[in-house]
Amino acid sequence: MAACIANSRSETSSTDPFILDSNLCQVSTCYRSQLSRLSNLVSGKTNNWGGKKVSNSSKTILCDEDEDGLWLKIREEACHDLEQEPILCKYYYSSILSHISLERALACHLAMKLSNTHIDSDVLMEVFLSVFGEDHELRRAIRDDLKAVRERDPACISYVHCLLNFKGFLACQAHRVAHKLWSQGRTVMALLIQSRISEVFAVDIHPGAKIGRGILFDHATGIVIGETAIIGDNVTILHNVTLGGTGKVSGDRHPKIGDGVLIGAGTKVLGNIRIGEGAKIGAGSVVLKEVPPKTTAVGNPARLVGGK
């Protein structure tokens, strides 16, 4: 497995797609021609980059998802961002444009985020890529989550913005890998990834928790999800939400969240209770009892308001 693209401290070679002035860190005068070459690459007119062919060994994941246009859209957005901020060319190249697939870019980005002096990024990237490569449903979930953030969060200006900068999205994808490892019995690696997610993104999700597709963790800071929690599809959860236990029972002790549920900021949902499909929980609520589908609950303790 090739290592992640060298960081910006490494010396830029003459064959790099963009050449930066070492003192001013500005794009060289050949920037526009290089950007044109980049655009051709993105549009599929060439399979070369700076005179270098994409090696077969780098094509770790080539699947139907890569044909859906989302990865192409992300690369196009990256090119557009570079027109506005060319000084970011090395960051965008190493994070997006040097990769053959969405999965590879995400694996490298997560590995760089979650690595430290004792956990090498190359090791983490191997783990992420192996899980992405063997699980078709996980690859589909990544795309559904990207689309959910772009469609439901008005602060999200593009797919590439979400992929690079939204820690709720990144934490969710890292959890998906941890959950897969947990289900395979690789508990040590799963718990290590959980710990790093908590430290880096301030999101604490037990690797045993099951999470559906089309998930939006909005802001995400302070989200805590327990081991036996289950979250359905198209769920939106804001910051400082806890899906926890009451502390009185063991075993299956955490909430079950139905499809399409919205949980407001600061909400605590405690115990093995069900939040029905399409329900809404107001910010700051403490929910101790089941909430029927398509109803709204608010308060401490939470009570139903209005009709369906």
Solvent accessible surface area in square Angstrom, and as a share of the most:
residue,aa,sasa,rsa
1,M,111,0.49
2,A,67,0.52
3,A,63,0.49
4,C,16,0.10
5,I,69,0.35
6,A,65,0.50
7,N,83,0.42
8,S,86,0.55
9,R,223,0.81
10,S,48,0.31
11,E,167,0.75
12,T,37,0.22
13,S,55,0.36
14,S,101,0.65
15,T,65,0.38
16,D,34,0.18
17,P,6,0.04
18,F,6,0.02
19,I,64,0.32
20,L,27,0.13
21,D,62,0.32
22,S,112,0.72
23,N,135,0.69
24,L,126,0.63
25,C,62,0.37
26,Q,89,0.40
27,V,27,0.16
28,S,35,0.22
29,T,147,0.86
30,C,42,0.25
31,Y,25,0.10
32,R,193,0.70
33,S,71,0.46
34,Q,20,0.09
35,L,16,0.08
36,S,60,0.39
37,R,92,0.33
38,L,0,0.00
39,S,51,0.33
40,N,54,0.28
41,L,25,0.12
42,V,10,0.06
43,S,65,0.42
44,G,62,0.60
45,K,155,0.66
46,T,42,0.25
47,N,100,0.51
48,N,55,0.28
49,W,15,0.05
50,G,13,0.13
51,G,73,0.70
52,K,107,0.45
53,K,157,0.66
54,V,56,0.32
55,S,59,0.38
56,N,126,0.64
57,S,101,0.65
58,S,25,0.16
59,K,76,0.32
60,T,55,0.32
61,I,7,0.03
62,L,108,0.54
63,C,26,0.15
64,D,115,0.60
65,E,14,0.06
66,D,30,0.15
67,E,145,0.65
68,D,74,0.38
69,G,33,0.31
70,L,9,0.05
71,W,17,0.06
72,L,75,0.37
73,K,91,0.39
74,I,0,0.00
75,R,22,0.08
76,E,80,0.36
77,E,21,0.09
78,A,0,0.00
79,C,12,0.07
80,H,100,0.45
81,D,35,0.18
82,L,0,0.00
83,E,106,0.48
84,Q,120,0.53
85,E,90,0.41
86,P,44,0.28
87,I,73,0.37
88,L,72,0.36
89,C,0,0.00
90,K,42,0.18
91,Y,88,0.33
92,Y,18,0.07
93,Y,41,0.16
94,S,25,0.16
95,S,11,0.07
96,I,1,0.00
97,L,5,0.02
98,S,37,0.24
99,H,10,0.04
100,I,48,0.24
101,S,0,0.00
102,L,0,0.00
103,E,0,0.00
104,R,16,0.06
105,A,0,0.00
106,L,0,0.00
107,A,0,0.00
108,C,7,0.04
109,H,15,0.07
110,L,0,0.00
111,A,0,0.00
112,M,92,0.41
113,K,80,0.34
114,L,1,0.01
115,S,26,0.17
116,N,65,0.33
117,T,133,0.77
118,H,168,0.75
119,I,27,0.14
120,D,79,0.41
121,S,21,0.13
122,D,53,0.27
123,V,78,0.45
124,L,3,0.02
125,M,1,0.01
126,E,73,0.33
127,V,12,0.07
128,F,0,0.00
129,L,3,0.02
130,S,57,0.37
131,V,3,0.01
132,F,0,0.00
133,G,40,0.38
134,E,101,0.45
135,D,24,0.13
136,H,92,0.41
137,E,90,0.40
138,L,12,0.06
139,R,23,0.08
140,R,107,0.39
141,A,4,0.03
142,I,0,0.00
143,R,7,0.02
144,D,38,0.20
145,D,1,0.00
146,L,0,0.00
147,K,75,0.32
148,A,5,0.04
149,V,2,0.01
150,R,88,0.32
151,E,134,0.60
152,R,85,0.31
153,D,10,0.05
154,P,134,0.84
155,A,67,0.52
156,C,3,0.02
157,I,125,0.64
158,S,13,0.08
159,Y,36,0.14
160,V,0,0.00
161,H,44,0.20
162,C,0,0.00
163,L,1,0.00
164,L,4,0.02
165,N,86,0.44
166,F,36,0.15
167,K,62,0.26
168,G,3,0.03
169,F,7,0.03
170,L,2,0.01
171,A,0,0.00
172,C,3,0.02
173,Q,0,0.00
174,A,0,0.00
175,H,2,0.01
176,R,21,0.08
177,V,0,0.00
178,A,1,0.01
179,H,47,0.21
180,K,51,0.22
181,L,0,0.00
182,W,69,0.24
183,S,77,0.50
184,Q,86,0.38
185,G,55,0.53
186,R,106,0.39
187,T,55,0.32
188,V,125,0.72
189,M,42,0.19
190,A,0,0.00
191,L,77,0.38
192,L,62,0.31
193,I,1,0.01
194,Q,30,0.13
195,S,47,0.30
196,R,30,0.11
197,I,3,0.01
198,S,38,0.25
199,E,116,0.52
200,V,54,0.31
201,F,7,0.03
202,A,45,0.35
203,V,0,0.00
204,D,51,0.26
205,I,3,0.01
206,H,37,0.17
207,P,0,0.00
208,G,11,0.11
209,A,1,0.00
210,K,112,0.48
211,I,23,0.12
212,G,15,0.14
213,R,63,0.23
214,G,3,0.03
215,I,4,0.02
216,L,4,0.02
217,F,7,0.03
218,D,24,0.13
219,H,122,0.55
220,A,0,0.00
221,T,62,0.36
222,G,26,0.25
223,I,0,0.00
224,V,63,0.36
225,I,3,0.02
226,G,13,0.12
227,E,52,0.23
228,T,35,0.20
229,A,0,0.00
230,I,71,0.36
231,I,3,0.02
232,G,15,0.15
233,D,48,0.25
234,N,83,0.42
235,V,0,0.00
236,T,18,0.11
237,I,0,0.00
238,L,41,0.20
239,H,54,0.24
240,N,69,0.35
241,V,0,0.00
242,T,29,0.17
243,L,0,0.00
244,G,10,0.09
245,G,27,0.26
246,T,63,0.37
247,G,77,0.74
248,K,179,0.76
249,V,90,0.52
250,S,98,0.63
251,G,45,0.43
252,D,79,0.41
253,R,63,0.23
254,H,14,0.06
255,P,0,0.00
256,K,31,0.13
257,I,4,0.02
258,G,3,0.03
259,D,63,0.32
260,G,37,0.36
261,V,1,0.01
262,L,66,0.33
263,I,0,0.00
264,G,10,0.10
265,A,23,0.18
266,G,23,0.23
267,T,0,0.00
268,K,71,0.30
269,V,0,0.00
270,L,44,0.22
271,G,6,0.06
272,N,76,0.39
273,I,21,0.11
274,R,116,0.42
275,I,0,0.00
276,G,3,0.03
277,E,90,0.41
278,G,26,0.25
279,A,0,0.00
280,K,110,0.46
281,I,4,0.02
282,G,18,0.17
283,A,77,0.60
284,G,46,0.44
285,S,0,0.00
286,V,30,0.17
287,V,1,0.01
288,L,91,0.45
289,K,165,0.70
290,E,118,0.53
291,V,6,0.04
292,P,53,0.33
293,P,66,0.41
294,K,126,0.53
295,T,15,0.08
296,T,42,0.24
297,A,1,0.01
298,V,43,0.25
299,G,23,0.22
300,N,112,0.57
301,P,92,0.58
302,A,29,0.22
303,R,151,0.55
304,L,93,0.46
305,V,55,0.32
306,G,83,0.80
307,G,63,0.60
308,K,182,0.77
